[in-house]
Amino acid sequence: MAQIFNECEKYGFEILDDGIYHNDVKLGEVGCTDGGWWVMRTGECQQMSCDSAVEAVQSLSIVDVSTDGKSIFDEYFLEQPKETANWR
């Protein structure tokens, strides 16, 4: 648990009883069972194996936390002006 706490602190994540949060949004859970690290991101049904607590917490840092199902890239891309092509 100390390793998880230290890694979460680096990212500014908060550990609560039911998982790891950032800005009041649950990112998922990280743990170690029988010597093997795992992560389960919010919205996923299975734990993914990891090599370390560093890798597990790091994988939570890329979780899509948008509320409308669009990734941060999509949000940026979709807000850009559309270029019109001349197909004549």
Helices and strands as residue ranges (DSSP letters): H 2-11, E 14-16, E 19-22, E 25-33, E 36-41, E 48-50, H 53-60, H 72-79
